[in-house]
């Protein structure tokens, strides 16, 4: 007889009794154990992870909140990406500095991001009314390499995934409370929705991809009831639009504009360069790699997308044919909504992101893929109407050998690979620290990513740091050179003087020949979208390497002009 752990789905004598009071100890113990496993994996990963290249920007926002009360960079840019965490972590800046502040911020972020494990387990438990699929899904989420790595960086994607999972959990609880009339008056999830939307919006604007998909589910389920008995849901949803309006207006009107694109709403948010209606209409394509690229580690990582697609078909069949006797109508609706949100978000991002595609933009829905797989396994194991015992044993044997065993091996091998991977981002943090400590008095530092300089250089020393963006026609110059508070062109983060053309680079190298350092990584130095071409020739021909760091970051010393190569002289006309 299959074990079935009560979840508090049946109304109690007191309709307002919290779910946790009706949980049995095996449920809470399972939550704790699986969450602890995920926490240990992430802690080990965090201790040896070099860091993501954009983490210093998030750390700068934390520092600025502690100093000024708002995440406005010295350049005047209002940096709202991850703003909620910036405020939560700001007090740490009063006690820690430099690397210690980064480490403390990571620990706090990990404590928040790991909540995706118990949240997704509770959601699976609600949909299946069985603890075992919740444990399976929780372990898969705890061991997913992409979810692991974005839980140990202070970038917004790990916390965003937890908030989107909480959004679906809130929706499932709302469906249950309305269907079973568990409360008198307005269901509690209605009150919490605007709060969660506020947190999600000021974590990452991508939260709204999931929210819009869920709004479509709300319209499909309640339709005209939203104008009648379910009007509180409609009102709560309308109030939830306020954070988005505030987010866009603040990003556009406060400071120098937060956008990285050009035209239209380009000044509203960082990352606006990713979207181009013109490019999308000119040749719309579906970039599925944005989703499949998240599955890059583990023994069977290349098969996971196919498994999720196939099990989606199994669940759609179960939902539409109503073949699960224990599934009440609200569970069918919640399961169908979860599937719809998962695939709508994937399709939207695959279609809309037309520039610089990166799999991390779909990290927010990865946990739902594992929910689809885990719920489908539970369905295949428990509920088909087997013709005889042989059929039942064959189906269950296939589930074990073709799904459960490979998934466990994938989870273990994927987590192991992630824990042993120090990360691929150039270590600009330590390179900047070295340059700050070893530069001579009055020596200029030319920097391709100067955010870290705010932590290692004094205010007076920052006046001798110059941002190296790239050629005027290049992506970096167009995105990251903005008018500073005085109206002069400066870098996106610190408002430093910027090099945005080959002629400016040559002038700087000539003026400070023998008295300048360049902090750069070999990837950007040779990348067509960054410095490759005349700039690379001028830099390589006028410098010598004085320090090498992790993942290709280097510090170069600009030599006297007599030591330049002929190629560098030719580029600079000297």
MARRO-524102 format. One line per 2 residues: their letters; for each residue x, y, z of C-alpha. Coordinates in steps of 0.5 Angstrom, whole numbers, always signed. Layout:
N
A> X Y Z; ...;
This chain:
574
XX> +0 +0 +0; +3 +7 -2;
XX> +5 +12 +3; +1 +18 +3;
XX> +3 +24 +7; -3 +29 +9;
XX> -2 +36 +7; -7 +39 +10;
XX> -11 +39 +4; -18 +38 +8;
XX> -21 +43 +11; -20 +43 +19;
XX> -25 +45 +24; -22 +52 +24;
XX> -21 +54 +17; -16 +59 +19;
XX> -11 +53 +21; -4 +54 +18;
XX> -2 +49 +14; +4 +47 +18;
XX> +0 +45 +24; -3 +40 +20;
XX> +3 +37 +17; +6 +31 +20;
XX> +13 +30 +22; +16 +26 +16;
XX> +14 +32 +12; +18 +37 +16;
XX> +24 +32 +16; +24 +31 +9;
XX> +24 +38 +8; +30 +39 +12;
XX> +34 +34 +10; +33 +35 +2;
XX> +34 +43 +4; +40 +41 +8;
XX> +43 +37 +2; +42 +43 -3;
XX> +45 +47 +2; +52 +43 +3;
XX> +52 +43 -4; +52 +50 -5;
XX> +57 +52 +1; +62 +47 -2;
XX> +61 +50 -9; +61 +57 -6;
XX> +68 +56 -2; +72 +55 -9;
XX> +68 +59 -14; +72 +65 -17;
XX> +66 +69 -18; +61 +72 -24;
XX> +64 +77 -28; +58 +82 -26;
XX> +58 +81 -18; +62 +87 -17;
XX> +56 +91 -20; +52 +88 -15;
XX> +57 +89 -9; +57 +96 -11;
XX> +50 +97 -11; +50 +94 -4;
XX> +55 +99 -2; +52 +105 -5;
XX> +45 +103 -1; +49 +103 +6;
XX> +53 +110 +4; +47 +114 +1;
XX> +40 +110 +2; +39 +108 -5;
XX> +43 +104 -10; +45 +110 -15;
XX> +52 +108 -18; +57 +114 -17;
XX> +56 +115 -25; +49 +117 -23;
XX> +46 +110 -26; +40 +108 -21;
XX> +41 +100 -21; +35 +97 -19;
XX> +37 +90 -22; +37 +86 -15;
XX> +35 +92 -11; +31 +88 -6;
XX> +37 +84 -4; +42 +90 -4;
XX> +37 +93 +1; +37 +87 +5;
XX> +45 +86 +5; +47 +93 +6;
XX> +48 +93 +13; +53 +88 +12;
XX> +57 +94 +9; +57 +97 +16;
XX> +61 +91 +19; +65 +88 +13;
XX> +69 +91 +7; +72 +89 +1;
XX> +73 +81 +0; +70 +80 +7;
XX> +63 +84 +5; +63 +80 -2;
XX> +63 +73 +2; +58 +75 +7;
XX> +54 +78 +2; +54 +71 -1;
XX> +52 +67 +5; +46 +72 +6;
XX> +44 +71 -1; +45 +63 -1;
XX> +40 +63 +5; +35 +66 +1;
XX> +36 +63 -5; +36 +56 -2;
XX> +29 +57 +0; +27 +54 -7;
XX> +28 +47 -5; +22 +47 +1;
XX> +18 +52 -4; +18 +47 -10;
XX> +17 +41 -5; +11 +44 -2;
XX> +8 +46 -9; +9 +39 -11;
XX> +6 +36 -5; +0 +40 -6;
XX> -1 +38 -13; +0 +30 -12;
XX> -2 +30 -5; +4 +25 -4;
XX> +11 +26 -1; +15 +22 -5;
XX> +15 +26 -11; +16 +32 -7;
XX> +22 +29 -5; +24 +27 -12;
XX> +23 +34 -15; +27 +37 -9;
XX> +33 +33 -10; +33 +34 -17;
XX> +33 +42 -16; +38 +41 -10;
XX> +43 +38 -15; +42 +42 -21;
XX> +48 +45 -23; +45 +52 -26;
XX> +41 +53 -20; +47 +51 -15;
XX> +51 +56 -19; +46 +62 -19;
XX> +45 +61 -11; +52 +62 -9;
XX> +53 +69 -13; +50 +75 -11;
XX> +47 +76 -18; +39 +76 -18;
XX> +38 +70 -22; +38 +65 -16;
XX> +33 +69 -12; +29 +70 -18;
XX> +28 +63 -19; +25 +62 -11;
XX> +21 +68 -12; +18 +65 -18;
XX> +17 +58 -15; +13 +62 -9;
XX> +9 +65 -14; +6 +59 -17;
XX> +6 +56 -10; +1 +62 -8;
XX> -3 +61 -14; -4 +54 -12;
XX> -6 +55 -5; -11 +61 -8;
XX> -14 +55 -12; -15 +51 -6;
XX> -17 +56 -2; -23 +58 -7;
XX> -25 +51 -9; -25 +48 -2;
XX> -28 +55 +2; -22 +54 +7;
XX> -23 +61 +9; -29 +66 +10;
XX> -28 +72 +6; -22 +74 +2;
XX> -17 +68 +1; -10 +70 +5;
XX> -6 +69 -2; -10 +75 -5;
XX> -6 +79 +1; +1 +76 -1;
XX> +1 +77 -8; +2 +85 -9;
XX> +8 +84 -3; +11 +78 -7;
XX> +10 +82 -14; +14 +88 -11;
XX> +20 +83 -8; +20 +80 -15;
XX> +20 +86 -19; +26 +89 -15;
XX> +30 +83 -16; +29 +82 -23;
XX> +24 +85 -29; +24 +78 -31;
XX> +19 +76 -26; +14 +79 -30;
XX> +15 +74 -35; +12 +69 -30;
XX> +7 +73 -28; +4 +75 -34;
XX> +4 +67 -36; +0 +66 -29;
XX> -5 +72 -31; -7 +68 -37;
XX> -8 +62 -33; -13 +66 -28;
XX> -17 +69 -34; -18 +62 -37;
XX> -20 +59 -30; -24 +65 -27;
XX> -26 +69 -33; -33 +73 -31;
XX> -32 +71 -24; -27 +76 -23;
XX> -32 +81 -24; -36 +78 -19;
XX> -35 +73 -13; -27 +73 -15;
XX> -27 +81 -15; -21 +81 -10;
XX> -17 +77 -14; -18 +82 -20;
XX> -16 +88 -15; -10 +85 -12;
XX> -8 +83 -19; -9 +90 -21;
XX> -5 +93 -15; +1 +88 -17;
XX> +2 +93 -23; +4 +98 -19;
XX> +11 +96 -18; +13 +95 -25;
XX> +10 +102 -27; +15 +105 -21;
XX> +21 +100 -23; +20 +103 -30;
XX> +19 +110 -28; +25 +110 -23;
XX> +30 +107 -28; +28 +112 -33;
XX> +27 +119 -29; +32 +118 -23;
XX> +39 +119 -25; +42 +118 -32;
XX> +38 +113 -34; +39 +105 -32;
XX> +38 +102 -39; +44 +99 -44;
XX> +40 +99 -50; +38 +105 -55;
XX> +32 +109 -56; +25 +108 -53;
XX> +25 +105 -46; +32 +104 -47;
XX> +33 +108 -40; +29 +104 -36;
XX> +33 +98 -34; +39 +95 -35;
XX> +39 +89 -40; +34 +93 -45;
XX> +39 +92 -50; +37 +84 -50;
XX> +31 +86 -54; +30 +89 -60;
XX> +23 +89 -64; +26 +91 -70;
XX> +30 +85 -70; +25 +80 -68;
XX> +20 +83 -73; +25 +83 -79;
XX> +27 +75 -78; +23 +72 -72;
XX> +27 +66 -69; +26 +61 -63;
XX> +33 +61 -60; +32 +54 -56;
XX> +39 +54 -53; +37 +59 -48;
XX> +33 +54 -45; +37 +47 -47;
XX> +44 +51 -45; +42 +51 -38;
XX> +43 +43 -38; +51 +43 -39;
XX> +54 +39 -33; +52 +31 -31;
XX> +52 +25 -34; +46 +25 -38;
XX> +45 +33 -39; +44 +33 -46;
XX> +38 +28 -45; +34 +32 -40;
XX> +31 +37 -45; +28 +31 -48;
XX> +26 +28 -42; +22 +34 -40;
XX> +19 +35 -47; +16 +27 -46;
XX> +14 +28 -39; +10 +34 -41;
XX> +6 +30 -46; +5 +25 -40;
XX> +2 +30 -36; -2 +34 -41;
XX> -5 +27 -42; -7 +26 -35;
XX> -9 +33 -34; -14 +33 -40;
XX> -17 +26 -39; -17 +27 -32;
XX> -15 +20 -31; -12 +21 -24;
XX> -18 +19 -19; -15 +23 -13;
XX> -14 +29 -17; -19 +35 -15;
XX> -21 +40 -20; -16 +45 -17;
XX> -10 +40 -17; -12 +39 -25;
XX> -12 +47 -26; -6 +48 -22;
XX> -2 +43 -25; -4 +45 -32;
XX> -2 +52 -30; +5 +50 -28;
XX> +6 +47 -35; +3 +53 -38;
XX> +8 +58 -35; +14 +54 -36;
XX> +13 +53 -43; +10 +60 -44;
XX> +16 +63 -41; +21 +59 -45;
XX> +18 +61 -51; +17 +68 -50;
XX> +25 +69 -48; +27 +64 -54;
XX> +23 +69 -58; +24 +76 -55;
XX> +32 +76 -53; +35 +78 -60;
XX> +42 +80 -57; +47 +77 -53;
XX> +43 +71 -51; +45 +67 -45;
XX> +42 +61 -41; +41 +64 -35;
XX> +35 +68 -37; +31 +62 -36;
XX> +34 +60 -30; +27 +62 -26;
XX> +23 +56 -29; +28 +51 -29;
XX> +25 +48 -22; +18 +47 -26;
XX> +22 +43 -31; +24 +38 -25;
XX> +17 +39 -23; +14 +36 -29;
XX> +18 +30 -29; +17 +28 -22;
XX> +10 +29 -22; +9 +25 -29;
XX> +14 +19 -25; +9 +19 -20;
XX> +3 +19 -25; +6 +13 -29;
XX> +8 +9 -22; +1 +10 -18;
XX> -5 +12 -23; -5 +8 -30;
XX> -11 +3 -30; -6 -3 -31;
XX> -10 -9 -35; -6 -14 -30;
XX> +0 -14 -25; +5 -16 -31;
XX> +3 -9 -34; +4 -6 -28;
XX> +11 -9 -27; +13 -7 -34;
XX> +11 +0 -33; +14 +1 -26;
XX> +20 -3 -28; +21 +2 -34;
XX> +20 +8 -30; +25 +6 -25;
XX> +30 +4 -31; +29 +9 -36;
XX> +27 +15 -31; +29 +15 -24;
XX> +36 +11 -24; +39 +16 -30;
XX> +36 +22 -26; +39 +20 -20;
XX> +46 +19 -23; +45 +26 -27;
XX> +43 +29 -21; +50 +26 -17;
XX> +54 +27 -23; +52 +34 -24;
XX> +52 +37 -17; +59 +33 -17;
XX> +62 +37 -23; +59 +44 -21;
XX> +62 +43 -14; +69 +42 -17;
XX> +68 +47 -22; +71 +54 -20;
XX> +68 +58 -25; +70 +61 -32;
XX> +69 +69 -31; +76 +72 -31;
XX> +78 +74 -24; +78 +82 -24;
XX> +77 +83 -17; +84 +80 -15;
XX> +87 +83 -21; +84 +90 -19;
XX> +87 +89 -12; +94 +87 -14;
XX> +94 +94 -19; +92 +98 -13;
XX> +97 +95 -9; +103 +95 -14;
XX> +102 +101 -18; +107 +107 -17;
XX> +105 +114 -15; +101 +118 -20;
XX> +101 +111 -25; +94 +111 -29;
XX> +90 +105 -29; +86 +103 -36;
XX> +81 +98 -34; +76 +94 -38;
XX> +71 +93 -32; +73 +98 -27;
XX> +67 +97 -22; +72 +93 -17;
XX> +76 +99 -17; +71 +103 -12;
XX> +73 +98 -7; +80 +98 -8;
XX> +82 +105 -10; +81 +111 -5;
XX> +77 +117 -8; +83 +121 -10;
XX> +86 +115 -13; +80 +113 -17;
XX> +81 +120 -21; +87 +116 -24;
XX> +83 +110 -27; +80 +110 -34;
XX> +75 +106 -37; +77 +102 -43;
XX> +70 +101 -47; +73 +99 -54;
XX> +72 +102 -61; +66 +107 -62;
XX> +62 +102 -66; +63 +97 -61;
XX> +58 +94 -57; +61 +96 -50;
XX> +62 +103 -52; +55 +104 -54;
XX> +52 +101 -48; +57 +103 -42;
XX> +59 +110 -44; +54 +114 -41;
XX> +53 +122 -40; +55 +122 -32;
XX> +52 +127 -27; +56 +133 -31;
XX> +54 +131 -38; +61 +129 -40;
XX> +62 +121 -42; +63 +117 -37;
XX> +63 +109 -35; +56 +106 -33;
XX> +58 +104 -26; +63 +110 -24;
XX> +63 +115 -29; +70 +115 -30;
XX> +73 +118 -36; +72 +113 -42;
XX> +76 +111 -48; +71 +109 -54;
XX> +75 +110 -60; +82 +107 -62;
XX> +85 +114 -63; +83 +116 -56;
XX> +87 +109 -54; +93 +111 -58;
XX> +93 +118 -54; +92 +115 -47;
XX> +98 +110 -49; +102 +116 -51;
XX> +101 +121 -46; +102 +115 -40;
XX> +108 +111 -44; +112 +108 -38;
XX> +107 +110 -33; +100 +106 -34;
XX> +97 +99 -32; +92 +96 -36;
XX> +87 +91 -33; +84 +87 -38;
XX> +83 +79 -40; +85 +76 -46;
XX> +78 +74 -48; +76 +81 -49;
XX> +83 +83 -52; +81 +78 -57;
XX> +74 +78 -58; +71 +82 -64;
XX> +65 +85 -60; +70 +88 -55;
XX> +78 +90 -57; +80 +85 -63;
XX> +83 +89 -68; +87 +96 -68;
XX> +86 +96 -61; +88 +89 -59;
XX> +94 +91 -64; +96 +97 -60;
XX> +95 +94 -53; +99 +88 -55;
XX> +105 +92 -58; +106 +97 -53;
XX> +105 +93 -46; +109 +87 -42;
XX> +105 +83 -38; +106 +84 -30;
XX> +101 +80 -27; +97 +74 -29;
XX> +90 +72 -25; +85 +66 -26;
XX> +81 +65 -32; +85 +70 -37;
XX> +85 +76 -33; +92 +80 -34;
XX> +95 +86 -32; +100 +90 -37;
XX> +105 +95 -36; +105 +100 -42;
XX> +112 +101 -44; +116 +107 -46;
XX> +115 +109 -54; +122 +106 -55;
XX> +120 +99 -54; +113 +99 -58;
XX> +113 +94 -64; +112 +97 -71;
XX> +105 +95 -71; +103 +99 -65;
XX> +107 +105 -68; +103 +104 -74;
XX> +96 +104 -71; +97 +110 -67;
XX> +101 +114 -72; +107 +114 -68;
